[in-house]
């Protein structure tokens, strides 16, 4: 089983439009409301593919109760930790050509007692767990070292930890030696303090983070696919699709597929890429089901061209 932890979940409203013009009235062609947050999405993707998972979420207020109802309606096993603040809402505007505009609220602070309650809730679900996945942005005021603290805590309990975070929270977590981190291109560049413009740049940045403590790095690169850097070497892969509908949650689906397939080597990378590509082909933040996933489009290269430039 895989336990996911989301400190800053959300209600995600996705609105599809023919064209977004700033400063004008635009009519929506469709709208959808989904439970959101990186950890929530990872659990949704896993469960859509019959991989056991429990989502631990910090929720508050009426929006938090609605988030719980949406998860329960989808059949997602959850452990909700009630907190004083209000659960945030995010809005995504998606255009037919795949351009996505996102408006994300910051969320509300969590107290030390609430953070401890979240950690206890995760531990209560880990008796049969193979992984704990700590995901997403931190609410305002939460210490940047919280994922590092969680990593040390869960590792001491004998559980593998994966981290999908950004900025100072990611760097602090790296020092706590997680088994896996999953930055995207921008997060990787921010972590090492320099541009990441080629496959070689990705590999060098990943190796730098491995030297600081991360055991494996799964870097998601959008249309350029993904790069896995681990003890066994460097593997890159792509899963080209004909039409991108929404990139929201695609990285979460990639991580879910990678973990579901064992979180190591070319086979796991290929599965993650297939799940991520399927998510991009779906509207809003829908997670792929087995019938959505095409493994035949995945291309894996264990001898990458390090000089290959990334798509701008």
C-alpha positions in Angstrom: 0.0 0.0 0.0 1.1 3.6 -0.7 0.2 6.3 1.8 0.1 9.9 0.5 0.3 13.0 2.6 -1.2 16.4 1.4 -0.8 19.3 3.8 -2.4 21.8 1.4 -5.2 20.0 -0.5 -7.7 21.9 -2.6 -11.0 21.9 -4.4 -9.9 22.2 -8.1 -12.3 23.7 -10.5 -11.3 23.3 -14.1 -13.0 25.6 -16.7 -12.6 24.9 -20.4 -12.9 27.8 -22.8 -12.4 28.2 -26.6 -10.0 31.1 -25.9 -8.9 33.1 -22.9 -8.6 36.8 -23.5 -7.5 38.9 -20.6 -9.9 41.6 -19.5 -12.9 40.2 -21.4 -16.0 38.2 -20.6 -15.4 34.6 -21.7 -18.0 31.9 -21.8 -17.0 28.4 -20.5 -17.6 25.4 -22.7 -17.5 23.1 -19.7 -16.6 23.0 -16.0 -15.6 20.3 -13.6 -14.8 20.1 -9.8 -12.3 17.6 -8.5 -10.5 17.0 -5.3 -7.0 18.4 -5.6 -3.5 18.4 -4.2 -0.5 16.4 -5.3 -0.8 13.6 -2.8 -4.6 13.4 -3.4 -3.9 13.1 -7.1 -1.3 10.3 -6.6 -3.8 8.3 -4.5 -6.5 8.9 -7.1 -4.3 7.6 -9.9 -3.2 4.6 -7.9 -6.7 3.6 -6.9 -8.0 4.1 -10.5 -5.5 1.3 -11.4 -6.3 -1.0 -8.5 -3.2 -0.1 -6.5 -4.0 0.2 -2.8 -3.6 3.7 -1.4 -4.8 5.9 1.5 -4.8 9.7 1.2 -4.0 11.6 4.5 -5.3 15.2 4.1 -5.5 18.2 6.4 -8.9 19.7 5.8 -10.9 22.6 7.3 -14.2 24.5 6.9 -17.0 23.9 4.4 -14.6 23.5 1.5 -12.8 20.8 3.4 -16.0 18.9 4.1 -16.8 19.2 0.4 -13.4 17.8 -0.5 -14.0 14.8 1.8 -17.4 14.2 0.1 -15.8 14.3 -3.3 -13.1 11.8 -2.3 -15.6 9.5 -0.6 -17.9 9.6 -3.7 -14.9 8.6 -5.8 -14.2 5.7 -3.4 -10.9 7.1 -2.3 -9.9 5.8 1.2 -9.0 8.9 3.3 -7.8 9.8 6.7 -9.0 13.4 7.3 -7.3 15.5 9.9 -9.6 18.4 10.8 -7.8 21.7 11.2 -8.8 25.2 12.1 -8.1 26.9 8.8 -10.2 26.7 5.6 -9.3 24.3 2.7 -8.3 26.3 -0.3 -9.8 26.4 -3.8 -7.9 26.5 -7.1 -9.1 27.5 -10.6 -7.7 26.1 -13.8 -8.6 27.6 -17.2 -7.9 25.2 -20.0 -7.8 26.1 -23.7 -8.2 23.6 -26.6 -4.5 23.9 -27.7 -3.4 22.7 -24.3 -2.6 26.1 -22.8 -3.5 26.1 -19.1 -3.8 29.1 -16.8 -3.9 28.3 -13.1 -5.0 30.4 -10.1 -3.9 28.7 -6.8 -4.9 30.0 -3.4 -2.1 29.8 -0.8 -4.0 27.9 1.9 -4.1 28.7 5.6 -1.5 28.0 8.4 -1.3 24.8 10.3 -0.3 24.7 14.0 2.4 22.5 15.5 -0.3 20.4 17.1 -2.1 20.0 13.7 1.2 19.0 12.0 1.8 16.4 14.7 -1.8 15.1 14.3 -1.1 14.7 10.5 2.1 12.7 11.2 0.2 10.5 13.7 -2.5 9.9 11.1 0.1 8.8 8.5 1.8 6.4 11.0 -1.6 4.9 11.8 -1.9 3.9 8.1 1.6 2.5 7.6 1.5 -1.0 9.1 1.2 -2.5 5.6 2.6 0.5 3.6 5.6 0.3 1.3 5.8 4.0 0.7 4.8 7.3 2.2 4.6 10.1 -0.4 4.8 13.7 0.9 3.5 16.0 -1.7 2.8 19.6 -2.7 3.1 23.1 -1.5 3.2 24.1 2.1 0.5 26.3 3.7 1.7 29.7 4.8 3.7 29.7 8.0 4.5 26.0 8.0 8.3 25.4 8.5 10.1 24.7 5.3 11.8 21.8 7.1 8.6 19.9 7.8 9.0 17.4 4.9 12.6 16.8 6.2 11.2 16.1 9.7 8.5 13.8 8.3 11.1 12.0 6.2 13.3 11.4 9.2 10.3 10.3 11.3 8.9 7.9 8.7 12.3 6.5 7.7 13.0 5.7 11.4 9.7 3.7 11.3 11.1 1.6 8.5 9.0 3.2 5.6 10.3 4.4 2.3 9.7 8.1 1.7 9.2 9.9 -1.6 9.0 13.7 -1.8 7.4 15.8 -4.4 7.9 19.4 -3.3 9.7 22.6 -4.4 11.9 25.4 -3.2 13.3 25.4 0.3 11.0 22.5 1.3 12.6 20.3 -1.3 16.1 21.2 -0.5 15.6 20.6 3.2 13.9 17.3 2.5 16.9 16.2 0.3 19.2 16.5 3.3 17.0 14.0 5.2 17.9 11.3 2.6 14.5 10.4 1.0 14.5 7.3 -1.2 13.0 9.3 -4.1 12.4 12.9 -5.1 10.3 14.0 -8.1 11.1 17.5 -9.2 9.9 19.0 -12.5 12.3 21.0 -14.7 11.6 24.4 -12.9 11.9 22.8 -9.5 15.2 21.2 -10.4 16.6 24.4 -11.7 15.5 26.3 -8.6 17.1 23.6 -6.4 20.5 23.9 -7.9 20.4 27.6 -8.7 21.1 27.5 -12.4 19.2 26.9 -15.7 18.4 23.4 -16.8 18.4 23.6 -20.6 19.6 20.1 -21.8 19.4 16.5 -20.7 23.0 16.8 -19.5 21.9 19.7 -17.3 19.1 17.6 -15.8 21.5 14.8 -15.1 24.1 17.1 -13.4 21.4 18.7 -11.3 20.0 15.4 -10.3 23.4 14.0 -9.3 24.0 17.2 -7.2 20.8 16.5 -5.3 21.8 12.8 -4.9 25.1 13.9 -3.5 23.2 15.9 -0.9 21.1 12.9 0.2 18.4 11.9 -2.3 18.8 8.3 -3.3 17.0 8.5 -6.6 15.7 11.5 -8.7 12.8 11.2 -11.1 12.7 14.5 -13.1 9.5 15.2 -15.0 10.1 17.3 -18.1 6.7 17.8 -19.7 6.9 17.2 -23.5 10.5 16.1 -23.1 9.4 13.1 -21.0 11.3 12.2 -17.9 14.8 11.4 -16.6 15.5 8.8 -13.9 18.9 9.1 -12.1 19.6 6.3 -9.6 22.4 4.0 -8.5 22.0 1.9 -11.6 22.7 4.9 -13.9 20.7 7.3 -16.0 17.6 6.4 -18.0 15.4 8.8 -20.1 12.1 8.2 -21.7 9.3 9.9 -23.7 5.7 9.2 -24.3 4.6 11.5 -27.2 0.8 12.1 -27.5 -1.1 13.6 -30.4 -3.3 16.0 -28.4 -2.7 17.5 -25.0 -5.9 18.4 -23.2 -4.7 19.3 -19.7 -1.3 19.0 -17.9 -2.9 19.4 -14.5 -2.0 16.3 -12.4 0.2 14.7 -15.1 3.3 14.8 -12.9 1.3 13.2 -10.1 0.1 10.4 -12.5 3.8 9.9 -13.6 4.8 9.5 -9.9 1.9 7.1 -9.2 2.7 4.9 -12.1 6.4 4.9 -11.2 5.7 3.8 -7.6 3.1 1.3 -8.7 5.7 -0.4 -10.9 8.3 -0.8 -8.2 10.0 2.7 -8.3 13.2 1.4 -9.9 14.7 1.0 -13.4 13.4 1.4 -16.9 10.3 -0.7 -16.4 9.0 1.7 -13.6 10.0 4.8 -15.7 8.1 3.4 -18.7 5.0 2.8 -16.6 5.2 6.2 -15.0 5.5 7.8 -18.5 2.5 5.9 -19.8 0.3 7.0 -16.8 1.5 10.6 -17.2 0.8 10.7 -20.9 -2.6 9.3 -20.3 -3.3 12.1 -17.8 -2.3 14.8 -20.3 -4.8 13.3 -22.8 -7.7 13.6 -20.4 -9.7 16.8 -19.5 -9.3 18.7 -16.2 -7.4 16.8 -13.5 -8.8 13.4 -14.3 -6.5 10.5 -13.4 -6.1 7.7 -16.0 -7.8 4.4 -15.7 -6.4 1.2 -17.2 -8.3 1.7 -20.5 -6.7 5.2 -20.8 -3.1 4.0 -20.6 -1.1 3.3 -23.7 2.2 1.6 -23.0 3.0 1.3 -26.7 3.8 5.0 -27.1 6.6 4.9 -24.5 10.2 5.1 -25.7 13.0 4.3 -23.3 16.7 5.2 -23.8 19.3 3.9 -21.4 22.1 5.6 -23.3 20.8 9.2 -23.4 22.1 12.0 -25.6 23.2 14.4 -22.9 23.6 17.3 -25.3 20.0 17.2 -26.4 18.3 20.5 -25.7 15.0 20.6 -23.9 11.9 22.1 -25.5 11.7 25.8 -24.4 
